[in-house]
Amino acid sequence: MPASLTTHGDLQNASRLPFCYLCGLSFGPSDRTTRDHVPPTGLFARPDRVLPLILRTHFYCNERRSPEDQAIGQLVGVLHGRRVNAKHNKLRIVLDRSLDGRNVAAITGLDIREAIRRWVRAFHAALYHEYLPASSVFATYPPLPEGGRIGNQIAYDPVPESFRKFVEELKRNRVTDNLDRIVCRNGRCRYECVWSQAEDGRWICIYGLDLYNWRDLGDSNQLPRGCVGCYLRPPGGFPSNASRGTRLVFDITSTSPLDPFDK
């Protein structure tokens, strides 16, 4: 039976975890604690701030919030029509020219991976009731094409082969109803994952995360891409209540081979 947090009751139960997902220590009777909304409330339009995932943390663990949260909130806000006050703009956007001569807008200085990893650690704790250290080995692919300068132009990085394989694995296990999932914020936040064995025999968690169909933030001349990744559980193996990847082999056809949530 897949692990699932999709109802008000499911999400409330997650808020009662006896440990801090940021440090792994159990809460003591005298500990000063706070409530961490994952992902942050500021990412969502007001009508979508219902059914949040809230995890209790130590105050000092959560004191230094990710500096990326506000910038990502402004980026995601583009998708639900939020206007950004110029005085509080955290996005550094530059206009450049791609190698094929097109004008493109590029975001610089934003480490979206750091924020995604933190959210995934919270999702892991909520689904499996165990701590996932910040030092865990992650591979994280954001929902935006990445690149660098060649002379005075922007060149996109090639899409890693593992990106496509992660998308295929998630879609294959969705067909067999074999994914662990969290759905919150009025359905605007969707997280799905499955545990599969890598070629070296190690178990990895392959995950996909969607916020407001954020694949639409990318370059319209590129294949739309979602957010996928994987991580290793430090003890090895997989959590006792985790869904393991199907062994059925069948082809997955899709108009969006880089979006794990495309049907």
Backbone as CSV, one residue per row, in Angstrom:
resi,resn,N_x,N_y,N_z,CA_x,CA_y,CA_z,C_x,C_y,C_z
1,MET,0.855,-1.187,0.000,0.000,0.000,0.000,0.895,1.242,0.000
2,PRO,0.812,2.069,-1.031,1.678,3.258,-1.088,1.454,4.198,0.096
3,ALA,2.532,4.831,0.543,2.417,5.872,1.565,1.819,7.113,0.910
4,SER,0.849,7.732,1.572,0.131,8.823,0.939,-0.302,9.856,1.962
5,LEU,-0.050,11.131,1.659,-0.528,12.242,2.466,-1.299,13.166,1.530
6,THR,-2.601,13.001,1.483,-3.413,13.773,0.548,-4.642,14.395,1.197
7,THR,-4.971,14.010,2.426,-6.158,14.538,3.093,-5.755,15.420,4.268
8,HIS,-6.732,16.159,4.782,-6.480,17.021,5.935,-5.952,16.196,7.117
9,GLY,-6.556,15.031,7.342,-6.108,14.185,8.444,-4.694,13.677,8.255
10,ASP,-4.355,13.264,7.025,-2.993,12.802,6.739,-1.970,13.894,7.049
11,LEU,-2.258,15.094,6.601,-1.317,16.198,6.772,-1.211,16.608,8.234
12,GLN,-2.314,16.537,8.962,-2.271,16.841,10.394,-1.406,15.839,11.139
13,ASN,-1.519,14.565,10.796,-0.708,13.539,11.452,0.779,13.804,11.247
14,ALA,1.149,14.281,10.062,2.556,14.565,9.788,3.081,15.669,10.701
15,SER,2.220,16.577,11.117,2.654,17.683,11.974,2.978,17.221,13.388
16,ARG,2.677,15.967,13.704,2.901,15.446,15.051,4.158,14.591,15.158
17,LEU,5.029,14.642,14.154,6.261,13.861,14.229,7.038,14.241,15.490
18,PRO,7.628,13.262,16.189,8.303,13.549,17.463,9.733,14.058,17.318
19,PHE,10.201,14.282,16.092,11.577,14.732,15.877,11.597,15.885,14.887
20,CYS,12.695,16.610,14.897,12.898,17.741,13.990,13.475,17.217,12.674
21,TYR,12.807,17.475,11.567,13.288,16.939,10.293,14.585,17.609,9.846
22,LEU,14.947,18.744,10.436,16.159,19.456,10.040,17.415,18.950,10.742
23,CYS,17.272,18.460,11.979,18.451,17.971,12.705,18.329,16.514,13.134
24,GLY,17.123,15.981,13.156,16.914,14.582,13.509,16.731,14.309,14.978
25,LEU,16.914,15.324,15.852,16.791,15.105,17.291,15.329,15.146,17.729
26,SER,15.013,14.322,18.720,13.655,14.312,19.261,13.404,15.594,20.041
27,PHE,12.148,15.976,20.117,11.786,17.175,20.860,11.742,16.874,22.364
28,GLY,12.364,17.756,23.142,12.303,17.657,24.581,11.217,18.560,25.133
29,PRO,10.801,18.339,26.373,9.704,19.127,26.949,10.015,20.619,27.059
30,SER,11.292,20.969,27.109,11.647,22.391,27.248,12.154,23.005,25.943
31,ASP,12.103,22.245,24.875,12.616,22.759,23.593,11.728,23.864,23.054
32,ARG,12.363,24.887,22.528,11.629,25.943,21.840,11.442,25.522,20.383
33,THR,10.205,25.426,19.946,9.929,24.908,18.614,9.108,25.914,17.792
34,THR,9.042,25.638,16.508,8.234,26.450,15.599,7.625,25.533,14.560
35,ARG,6.769,26.093,13.721,6.085,25.318,12.689,6.597,25.745,11.318
36,ASP,7.080,24.775,10.568,7.667,25.054,9.258,6.701,24.603,8.167
37,HIS,6.253,25.551,7.337,5.383,25.227,6.211,6.246,24.796,5.032
38,VAL,5.954,23.620,4.482,6.763,23.041,3.404,5.869,22.703,2.209
39,PRO,6.129,23.318,1.032,6.965,24.490,0.779,6.384,25.739,1.452
40,PRO,7.152,26.823,1.511,6.703,28.014,2.238,5.386,28.565,1.711
41,THR,4.594,29.112,2.624,3.290,29.670,2.263,3.402,30.757,1.198
42,GLY,4.492,31.516,1.222,4.653,32.618,0.294,4.702,32.217,-1.170
43,LEU,4.882,30.930,-1.464,4.905,30.486,-2.851,3.509,30.419,-3.466
44,PHE,2.473,30.410,-2.614,1.143,30.071,-3.091,0.202,31.271,-3.117
45,ALA,-0.715,31.235,-4.080,-1.780,32.235,-4.130,-2.677,32.047,-2.906
46,ARG,-3.317,33.100,-2.463,-4.118,33.029,-1.232,-5.180,31.926,-1.261
47,PRO,-5.903,31.711,-2.369,-6.896,30.625,-2.356,-6.289,29.235,-2.205
48,ASP,-4.975,29.123,-2.443,-4.314,27.817,-2.395,-3.507,27.603,-1.118
49,ARG,-3.754,28.415,-0.128,-2.993,28.260,1.120,-3.669,27.322,2.112
50,VAL,-4.681,26.609,1.651,-5.349,25.604,2.471,-4.595,24.277,2.355
51,LEU,-4.859,23.391,3.297,-4.244,22.065,3.323,-2.720,22.121,3.193
52,PRO,-2.064,22.848,4.098,-0.599,22.919,4.041,0.046,21.691,4.692
53,LEU,1.283,21.418,4.315,2.104,20.464,5.056,2.932,21.277,6.040
54,ILE,2.728,21.052,7.331,3.424,21.799,8.382,4.158,20.806,9.271
55,LEU,5.453,20.986,9.419,6.256,20.127,10.288,6.843,20.955,11.418
56,ARG,6.833,20.379,12.589,7.414,21.032,13.752,8.932,20.915,13.693
57,THR,9.631,22.014,14.017,11.093,22.003,14.036,11.583,22.732,15.288
58,HIS,12.851,22.517,15.633,13.473,23.353,16.650,13.568,24.781,16.122
59,PHE,13.363,25.739,16.997,13.418,27.143,16.578,14.784,27.481,16.002
60,TYR,15.843,27.013,16.662,17.188,27.380,16.203,17.547,26.670,14.896
61,CYS,16.932,25.520,14.610,17.187,24.838,13.334,16.555,25.601,12.180
62,ASN,15.414,26.202,12.445,14.639,26.851,11.398,14.860,28.369,11.378
63,GLU,15.774,28.833,12.236,15.986,30.268,12.368,16.533,30.872,11.084
64,ARG,17.393,30.141,10.434,17.975,30.615,9.184,17.245,29.957,8.022
65,ARG,16.177,30.568,7.606,15.417,30.055,6.489,16.247,30.152,5.214
66,SER,15.950,29.284,4.280,16.667,29.298,3.012,16.563,30.665,2.359
67,PRO,17.687,31.289,2.010,17.634,32.605,1.352,17.003,32.528,-0.030
68,GLU,16.813,31.292,-0.532,16.234,31.133,-1.852,14.708,31.159,-1.827
69,ASP,14.109,30.956,-0.628,12.659,30.789,-0.562,11.890,31.968,-1.146
70,GLN,12.305,33.183,-0.803,11.576,34.354,-1.270,11.715,34.529,-2.775
71,ALA,12.915,34.295,-3.285,13.129,34.417,-4.729,12.322,33.363,-5.483
72,ILE,12.306,32.134,-4.974,11.533,31.084,-5.640,10.049,31.399,-5.556
73,GLY,9.614,31.984,-4.439,8.225,32.385,-4.307,7.829,33.400,-5.365
74,GLN,8.715,34.340,-5.661,8.435,35.330,-6.695,8.437,34.680,-8.078
75,LEU,9.318,33.701,-8.273,9.374,33.012,-9.554,8.094,32.208,-9.790
76,VAL,7.691,31.423,-8.794,6.474,30.621,-8.917,5.254,31.527,-9.008
77,GLY,5.316,32.679,-8.348,4.197,33.611,-8.373,3.832,34.074,-9.770
78,VAL,4.795,34.030,-10.689,4.514,34.389,-12.081,3.405,33.500,-12.642
79,LEU,3.354,32.251,-12.185,2.404,31.288,-12.726,0.988,31.501,-12.215
80,HIS,0.839,32.178,-11.079,-0.529,32.424,-10.598,-0.841,33.919,-10.509
81,GLY,-0.116,34.715,-11.300,-0.491,36.100,-11.505,-0.082,37.084,-10.436
82,ARG,0.876,36.722,-9.571,1.299,37.647,-8.526,2.240,38.705,-9.100
83,ARG,2.004,39.941,-8.706,2.897,41.032,-9.106,3.952,41.257,-8.031
84,VAL,5.174,41.482,-8.456,6.279,41.666,-7.527,6.561,43.146,-7.356
85,ASN,6.581,43.579,-6.118,6.954,44.955,-5.817,8.440,45.131,-6.153
86,ALA,8.735,46.110,-7.005,10.116,46.306,-7.455,11.082,46.512,-6.297
87,LYS,10.597,47.102,-5.189,11.464,47.352,-4.040,11.860,46.057,-3.332
88,HIS,11.055,45.008,-3.515,11.312,43.750,-2.814,11.677,42.617,-3.775
89,ASN,12.021,42.969,-4.987,12.354,41.950,-5.974,13.656,41.238,-5.607
90,LYS,13.602,39.908,-5.538,14.776,39.103,-5.208,15.334,38.360,-6.418
91,LEU,14.649,38.471,-7.559,15.093,37.753,-8.746,16.082,38.599,-9.546
92,ARG,17.182,37.997,-9.904,18.180,38.663,-10.734,18.035,38.133,-12.155
93,ILE,17.356,38.920,-12.987,17.061,38.500,-14.352,17.886,39.344,-15.327
94,VAL,18.544,38.655,-16.250,19.337,39.346,-17.266,18.854,38.905,-18.643
95,LEU,18.952,39.792,-19.610,18.606,39.470,-20.989,19.871,39.090,-21.739
96,ASP,19.809,37.941,-22.416,20.969,37.455,-23.146,20.528,36.939,-24.503
97,ARG,21.499,36.488,-25.264,21.219,35.916,-26.579,21.725,34.477,-26.598
98,SER,20.866,33.569,-27.073,21.248,32.170,-27.144,22.133,31.924,-28.364
99,LEU,22.712,30.725,-28.446,23.602,30.403,-29.559,22.877,30.434,-30.898
100,ASP,21.552,30.206,-30.891,20.807,30.245,-32.153,20.276,31.641,-32.466
101,GLY,20.726,32.645,-31.693,20.408,34.021,-32.014,19.157,34.586,-31.385
102,ARG,18.471,33.820,-30.545,17.252,34.306,-29.916,17.574,35.098,-28.660
103,ASN,16.718,36.066,-28.346,16.821,36.766,-27.075,16.188,35.900,-25.991
104,VAL,16.889,35.704,-24.884,16.382,34.880,-23.791,16.579,35.620,-22.475
105,ALA,15.668,35.365,-21.540,15.799,35.902,-20.184,16.396,34.819,-19.296
106,ALA,17.421,35.157,-18.564,18.105,34.190,-17.710,18.081,34.665,-16.255
107,ILE,17.922,33.721,-15.347,17.957,34.008,-13.913,19.325,33.620,-13.385
108,THR,19.979,34.511,-12.684,21.303,34.233,-12.146,21.269,34.276,-10.617
109,GLY,22.222,33.581,-10.001,22.396,33.645,-8.557,21.305,32.981,-7.745
110,LEU,20.552,32.052,-8.340,19.466,31.382,-7.622,19.767,29.897,-7.536
111,ASP,20.028,29.419,-6.323,20.297,27.998,-6.116,18.994,27.301,-5.751
112,ILE,18.210,26.994,-6.756,16.919,26.361,-6.517,17.083,24.939,-5.985
113,ARG,18.229,24.324,-6.274,18.459,22.957,-5.789,18.460,22.899,-4.260
114,GLU,19.065,23.889,-3.633,19.160,23.870,-2.165,17.773,23.858,-1.540
115,ALA,16.870,24.675,-2.064,15.516,24.721,-1.525,14.782,23.413,-1.782
116,ILE,14.917,22.862,-2.987,14.235,21.605,-3.311,14.719,20.485,-2.403
117,ARG,16.012,20.411,-2.154,16.545,19.357,-1.283,15.968,19.465,0.125
118,ARG,15.845,20.679,0.617,15.278,20.861,1.948,13.826,20.397,1.977
119,TRP,13.058,20.757,0.966,11.661,20.314,0.920,11.572,18.790,0.831
120,VAL,12.440,18.180,0.025,12.419,16.723,-0.123,12.744,16.038,1.201
121,ARG,13.644,16.615,1.978,13.949,16.049,3.290,12.707,16.083,4.189
122,ALA,11.921,17.170,4.080,10.681,17.257,4.838,9.669,16.229,4.341
123,PHE,9.551,16.074,3.031,8.623,15.095,2.472,9.000,13.684,2.928
124,HIS,10.301,13.394,2.945,10.775,12.077,3.400,10.350,11.826,4.847
125,ALA,10.578,12.815,5.703,10.204,12.666,7.116,8.702,12.460,7.267
126,ALA,7.912,13.222,6.506,6.464,13.134,6.623,5.934,11.791,6.134
127,LEU,6.500,11.260,5.055,6.020,10.003,4.490,6.495,8.792,5.279
128,TYR,7.769,8.816,5.704,8.386,7.606,6.248,8.705,7.695,7.736
129,HIS,8.415,8.838,8.348,8.602,9.017,9.795,10.039,8.748,10.211
130,GLU,10.978,9.213,9.408,12.388,9.078,9.743,13.161,10.271,9.210
131,TYR,14.314,10.499,9.795,15.167,11.649,9.486,16.009,11.371,8.253
132,LEU,16.088,12.356,7.345,16.976,12.295,6.194,17.993,13.416,6.341
133,PRO,19.265,13.083,6.620,20.272,14.119,6.880,20.523,15.025,5.679
134,ALA,20.940,16.244,5.972,21.286,17.191,4.910,22.490,16.701,4.116
135,SER,23.306,15.842,4.710,24.505,15.321,4.048,24.198,14.164,3.107
136,SER,22.950,13.749,3.003,22.584,12.652,2.101,22.959,12.999,0.666
137,VAL,23.265,11.973,-0.116,23.657,12.174,-1.514,22.409,12.421,-2.353
138,PHE,22.376,13.576,-3.030,21.244,13.969,-3.853,21.683,14.179,-5.302
139,ALA,20.772,13.922,-6.217,20.857,14.438,-7.587,19.543,15.172,-7.809
140,THR,19.609,16.451,-8.146,18.407,17.271,-8.261,18.423,18.026,-9.585
141,TYR,17.346,17.862,-10.343,17.210,18.549,-11.619,16.029,19.511,-11.544
142,PRO,16.288,20.818,-11.510,15.222,21.819,-11.416,14.364,21.858,-12.683
143,PRO,13.214,22.540,-12.619,12.303,22.568,-13.764,12.640,23.664,-14.773
144,LEU,13.894,24.027,-14.857,14.329,25.078,-15.781,15.585,24.612,-16.505
145,PRO,15.703,24.912,-17.800,16.962,24.593,-18.484,18.106,25.405,-17.880
146,GLU,19.278,24.809,-17.851,20.448,25.476,-17.294,21.496,25.647,-18.384
147,GLY,22.391,26.577,-18.163,23.413,26.802,-19.164,24.491,27.747,-18.674
148,GLY,25.364,28.110,-19.575,26.463,29.020,-19.249,26.865,29.813,-20.476
149,ARG,27.774,30.712,-20.288,28.203,31.593,-21.376,29.285,30.946,-22.246
150,ILE,29.126,31.142,-23.518,30.198,30.881,-24.480,30.412,32.201,-25.213
151,GLY,31.460,32.901,-24.845,31.651,34.246,-25.345,30.586,35.150,-24.749
152,ASN,29.810,35.789,-25.600,28.738,36.664,-25.109,27.356,36.064,-25.347
153,GLN,27.311,34.731,-25.478,26.051,34.050,-25.708,25.812,32.969,-24.656
154,ILE,24.538,32.551,-24.550,24.149,31.522,-23.602,24.013,30.180,-24.318
155,ALA,24.651,29.159,-23.778,24.525,27.799,-24.313,23.844,26.921,-23.270
156,TYR,22.800,26.224,-23.657,22.099,25.334,-22.736,22.896,24.067,-22.495
157,ASP,22.893,23.590,-21.255,23.509,22.308,-20.932,22.649,21.182,-21.500
158,PRO,23.267,20.082,-21.947,22.471,18.944,-22.423,21.689,18.313,-21.268
159,VAL,20.570,17.715,-21.601,19.745,17.045,-20.586,20.404,15.715,-20.221
160,PRO,20.721,15.479,-18.947,21.354,14.215,-18.562,20.448,13.022,-18.866
161,GLU,21.036,11.914,-19.240,20.252,10.717,-19.535,19.469,10.254,-18.313
162,SER,20.049,10.468,-17.120,19.350,10.058,-15.899,18.044,10.823,-15.716
163,PHE,17.973,12.059,-16.206,16.741,12.846,-16.127,15.603,12.080,-16.802
164,ARG,15.827,11.640,-18.028,14.796,10.910,-18.774,14.439,9.596,-18.080
165,LYS,15.437,8.920,-17.535,15.177,7.642,-16.866,14.338,7.845,-15.606
166,PHE,14.605,8.915,-14.870,13.802,9.195,-13.673,12.349,9.459,-14.057
167,VAL,12.155,10.238,-15.123,10.789,10.533,-15.573,10.077,9.239,-15.975
168,GLU,10.753,8.378,-16.721,10.155,7.115,-17.154,9.803,6.238,-15.961
169,GLU,10.678,6.192,-14.962,10.419,5.351,-13.790,9.197,5.843,-13.024
170,LEU,9.055,7.141,-12.879,7.892,7.686,-12.188,6.613,7.417,-12.970
171,LYS,6.646,7.597,-14.269,5.450,7.358,-15.078,5.078,5.879,-15.102
172,ARG,6.060,5.008,-15.176,5.796,3.574,-15.190,5.126,3.133,-13.886
173,ASN,5.581,3.682,-12.787,4.999,3.288,-11.504,3.676,3.991,-11.222
174,ARG,3.418,5.109,-11.887,2.099,5.723,-11.759,1.044,4.852,-12.439
175,VAL,1.409,4.269,-13.571,0.484,3.385,-14.284,0.085,2.201,-13.404
176,THR,1.017,1.701,-12.608,0.746,0.546,-11.747,0.314,0.964,-10.334
177,ASP,0.016,2.249,-10.154,-0.420,2.790,-8.863,0.556,2.404,-7.755
178,ASN,1.818,2.707,-8.008,2.886,2.248,-7.131,3.800,3.392,-6.729
179,LEU,3.206,4.554,-6.407,3.984,5.720,-6.010,3.560,6.199,-4.634
180,ASP,4.534,6.604,-3.825,4.242,7.325,-2.592,4.036,8.788,-2.966
181,ARG,3.105,9.458,-2.277,2.794,10.821,-2.725,2.345,11.727,-1.594
182,ILE,2.563,13.021,-1.837,2.029,14.098,-1.000,1.347,15.086,-1.931
183,VAL,0.111,15.408,-1.634,-0.619,16.430,-2.379,-1.156,17.427,-1.364
184,CYS,-0.762,18.680,-1.487,-1.196,19.686,-0.525,-1.417,21.020,-1.247
185,ARG,-1.781,22.050,-0.471,-1.984,23.395,-1.010,-2.987,23.409,-2.166
186,ASN,-4.160,22.809,-1.881,-5.242,22.838,-2.869,-4.841,22.136,-4.162
187,GLY,-3.942,21.147,-4.032,-3.488,20.389,-5.192,-2.409,21.070,-6.007
188,ARG,-1.968,22.266,-5.581,-0.960,22.998,-6.346,0.454,22.502,-6.082
189,CYS,0.627,21.728,-5.034,1.923,21.106,-4.736,1.746,19.594,-4.805
190,ARG,2.497,18.969,-5.696,2.426,17.516,-5.855,3.841,16.936,-5.796
191,TYR,3.987,15.942,-4.942,5.271,15.252,-4.801,5.010,13.758,-4.912
192,GLU,5.773,13.072,-5.750,5.629,11.624,-5.909,7.016,10.997,-5.941
193,CYS,7.111,9.783,-5.407,8.411,9.118,-5.381,8.241,7.607,-5.345
194,VAL,9.303,6.910,-5.696,9.338,5.453,-5.650,10.779,5.022,-5.416
195,TRP,10.962,3.887,-4.769,12.297,3.369,-4.452,12.669,2.297,-5.466
196,SER,13.804,2.492,-6.114,14.266,1.573,-7.151,15.737,1.262,-6.937
197,GLN,16.162,0.126,-7.484,17.566,-0.258,-7.355,18.379,0.289,-8.514
198,ALA,19.474,0.937,-8.166,20.400,1.416,-9.183,21.193,0.237,-9.744
199,GLU,21.973,0.498,-10.782,22.734,-0.576,-11.415,23.737,-1.205,-10.467
200,ASP,24.210,-0.456,-9.475,25.173,-1.008,-8.514,24.487,-1.714,-7.351
201,GLY,23.154,-1.848,-7.410,22.416,-2.563,-6.380,21.904,-1.711,-5.242
202,ARG,22.340,-0.457,-5.163,21.878,0.409,-4.080,20.462,0.901,-4.345
203,TRP,19.702,1.049,-3.258,18.349,1.559,-3.382,18.365,3.082,-3.365
204,ILE,17.678,3.668,-4.314,17.572,5.123,-4.390,16.098,5.514,-4.454
205,CYS,15.800,6.677,-3.922,14.447,7.215,-4.032,14.427,8.166,-5.230
206,ILE,13.591,7.860,-6.199,13.410,8.713,-7.378,12.154,9.545,-7.168
207,TYR,12.272,10.850,-7.312,11.144,11.717,-6.979,10.853,12.739,-8.065
208,GLY,9.630,13.218,-8.052,9.213,14.331,-8.903,8.431,15.322,-8.070
209,LEU,8.591,16.603,-8.343,7.906,17.660,-7.598,7.330,18.668,-8.576
210,ASP,6.066,19.025,-8.365,5.446,20.028,-9.221,4.772,21.101,-8.383
211,LEU,4.970,22.353,-8.776,4.295,23.502,-8.185,3.674,24.310,-9.315
212,TYR,2.360,24.341,-9.385,1.664,25.146,-10.393,2.130,24.833,-11.826
213,ASN,2.401,23.577,-12.138,2.902,23.247,-13.478,4.115,24.104,-13.838
214,TRP,5.107,24.116,-12.943,6.235,25.031,-13.114,7.149,24.677,-14.278
215,ARG,6.824,23.628,-14.993,7.547,23.381,-16.241,7.342,24.543,-17.214
216,ASP,6.230,25.287,-17.047,5.924,26.393,-17.962,6.849,27.587,-17.764
217,LEU,7.703,27.558,-16.752,8.645,28.650,-16.536,9.812,28.615,-17.516
218,GLY,10.013,27.474,-18.174,11.185,27.318,-19.027,11.043,27.982,-20.387
219,ASP,12.087,27.862,-21.171,12.145,28.401,-22.525,11.146,27.641,-23.397
220,SER,10.227,28.355,-24.025,9.196,27.706,-24.844,9.773,27.017,-26.075
221,ASN,11.027,27.317,-26.414,11.677,26.668,-27.549,12.412,25.389,-27.141
222,GLN,12.380,25.076,-25.851,12.982,23.848,-25.345,11.864,22.885,-24.937
223,LEU,12.190,21.592,-24.848,11.219,20.637,-24.327,10.848,21.033,-22.902
224,PRO,9.550,21.119,-22.583,9.176,21.453,-21.204,9.672,20.385,-20.243
225,ARG,10.223,20.840,-19.141,10.774,19.878,-18.182,10.217,20.138,-16.795
226,GLY,9.964,19.051,-16.082,9.547,19.159,-14.700,10.749,19.104,-13.785
227,CYS,10.492,18.846,-12.519,11.551,18.710,-11.518,11.629,17.255,-11.092
228,VAL,12.789,16.640,-11.244,13.007,15.261,-10.807,14.349,15.164,-10.104
229,GLY,14.566,14.045,-9.455,15.842,13.826,-8.788,15.841,12.485,-8.082
230,CYS,16.898,12.255,-7.328,16.986,11.037,-6.533,17.856,11.311,-5.308
231,TYR,17.772,10.435,-4.336,18.666,10.511,-3.184,18.863,9.125,-2.587
232,LEU,19.959,9.001,-1.860,20.295,7.776,-1.154,19.951,7.923,0.317
233,ARG,19.351,6.933,0.879,19.098,6.885,2.321,20.393,6.433,2.997
234,PRO,20.940,7.212,3.941,22.256,6.883,4.511,22.392,5.461,5.082
235,PRO,21.368,4.892,5.740,21.542,3.522,6.214,21.544,2.493,5.094
236,GLY,21.203,2.912,3.887,21.032,1.977,2.783,19.617,1.412,2.794
237,GLY,19.280,0.677,1.773,17.953,0.076,1.710,16.861,1.104,1.516
238,PHE,15.664,0.761,1.967,14.507,1.628,1.792,13.656,1.579,3.053
239,PRO,12.855,2.607,3.321,11.988,2.594,4.496,10.979,1.446,4.423
240,SER,10.563,0.968,5.575,9.694,-0.208,5.620,8.349,0.011,4.947
241,ASN,7.857,1.251,4.927,6.540,1.519,4.331,6.636,2.156,2.946
242,ALA,7.815,2.075,2.323,8.021,2.721,1.029,7.554,1.836,-0.116
243,SER,7.154,2.455,-1.207,6.794,1.730,-2.429,8.058,1.428,-3.228
244,ARG,8.181,0.173,-3.637,9.327,-0.228,-4.447,8.926,-0.316,-5.917
245,GLY,9.870,0.032,-6.783,9.588,0.116,-8.208,9.080,-1.181,-8.792
246,THR,8.134,-1.064,-9.716,7.597,-2.242,-10.376,8.672,-2.934,-11.206
247,ARG,8.552,-4.247,-11.313,9.468,-5.009,-12.156,8.881,-5.239,-13.544
248,LEU,7.665,-4.782,-13.758,7.058,-4.902,-15.077,7.801,-4.003,-16.060
249,VAL,8.021,-4.501,-17.243,8.730,-3.728,-18.262,7.757,-3.423,-19.396
250,PHE,7.514,-2.149,-19.640,6.653,-1.739,-20.748,7.036,-0.324,-21.156
251,ASP,6.732,-0.003,-22.391,7.105,1.299,-22.934,6.182,2.392,-22.412
252,ILE,6.767,3.566,-22.222,6.010,4.747,-21.829,6.078,5.751,-22.972
253,THR,4.931,6.113,-23.501,4.890,7.120,-24.550,4.321,8.405,-23.972
254,SER,4.906,9.526,-24.356,4.468,10.794,-23.795,4.872,11.931,-24.713
255,THR,4.054,12.971,-24.746,4.411,14.163,-25.508,5.415,15.022,-24.756
256,SER,5.586,14.751,-23.454,6.535,15.518,-22.633,7.458,14.546,-21.903
257,PRO,8.509,14.071,-22.569,9.381,13.061,-21.970,10.233,13.569,-20.820
258,LEU,10.180,14.887,-20.523,10.969,15.436,-19.420,10.087,15.913,-18.276
259,ASP,8.796,15.657,-18.364,7.876,16.087,-17.303,7.265,14.863,-16.640
260,PRO,7.605,14.586,-15.363,7.105,13.358,-14.720,5.592,13.374,-14.485
261,PHE,4.962,14.544,-14.534,3.528,14.638,-14.252,2.690,14.710,-15.523
262,ASP,3.333,14.710,-16.668,2.585,14.675,-17.922,2.021,13.288,-18.119
263,LYS,0.765,13.192,-18.516,0.119,11.876,-18.691,0.346,11.350,-20.103
